[in-house]
C-alpha cells in the first residue's frame, strides 16, 4: 500500500468508527515528512542534517535580500517570505516598490495562514514554499477546473440554489480565487483550515470544491435572501467563523458521497 493510501485509509477508518475530529496527520506533520514535497528525506536519521542545510539556505537568501535592500528588519515577515520565494524562483522584481502580481497576493494569503500555525520562521518558510509549489505544479491543471466542478456538484445537491445564483448573475462572480487559489486562506480559521489542507497535501484538491458547496448549503437561507451578485459575493468572502468546523466535516461527507474513498478522489 502506498503512503498516500495509508494516510487516506487512516482518515476513512477514524471517520467510520465515529472519530470525526481525528485527522490522520496534521498538514504540518505531512509537509515535514513528505519526501516528494522536497522538505525532508524519508530517513529520519538525516532530518537534523537536512534541517541544518535548510536553515543555512534560509539565512543565505535572507542575507542576500538585505544586501540588495529588498527587505530590512522592519519588513513584515510574510513579505520577507514572499521576497525569498521570488528570489529563489527567479521572479524577484527589479524594485520592491513594483506592484504585487495576483500570484504574489495568493502567496501572502497562504503565508499569513501558515504563520499562525508555525512558530519557527525557517520551518514556516519551507512549508509555505513547498505548499505553494504543490499548488503551482501538481495542481496547475486541476485548479482552473474547480469552478466548473463546483457548479456541477452544487446542482446535484441543490439545483434551486444554483438557479438563484444564475438569476442574480452571481455564479461567475463568486470568490473562486479565495476558495481555490488561496485554498480558503483568509476565509476559514486555523483549526478548520488545517483539516482542509491535510486533504490537499495528501493528494486531493477536489476537497476545495466540496468546502465551497457546503458553504453555500450551510448559508442557503442567507444567500437566497440576497438579490445581487455583489451582496452574495461580499457575504461569501466574510462568512461567520463559528460554523467552520461543521462545514468542513459536512464537506468531507459530501466528498466521500460523490467521490468514494479519498484514495480515489485525487
Secondary structure, 3 states (H helix, E strand, C coil): CCHHHHHHHHHHHHHHCCCCCCCCCCHHHHHHHCHHHCCCCCCHHHHHHHHHHHHHHHHHHHHHHHHCCCCCCCCCHHHHHHHHHHHHCCCCCCCCCCCCCHHHHHHHHHHHHHHHHCCCHHHHHHHHHHHHHHHHHCCHHHHCCHHHHHHHHHHHHCHHHHHHHHHCCCHHHCCHHHHHHCCCECCECHHHHHHHHHHHHHCCCCHHHHHHHHHHHHCHHHHHHCCCHHHHHHHHHCCCHHHHHHHHHHHHHHHHHHHCCHHHCC
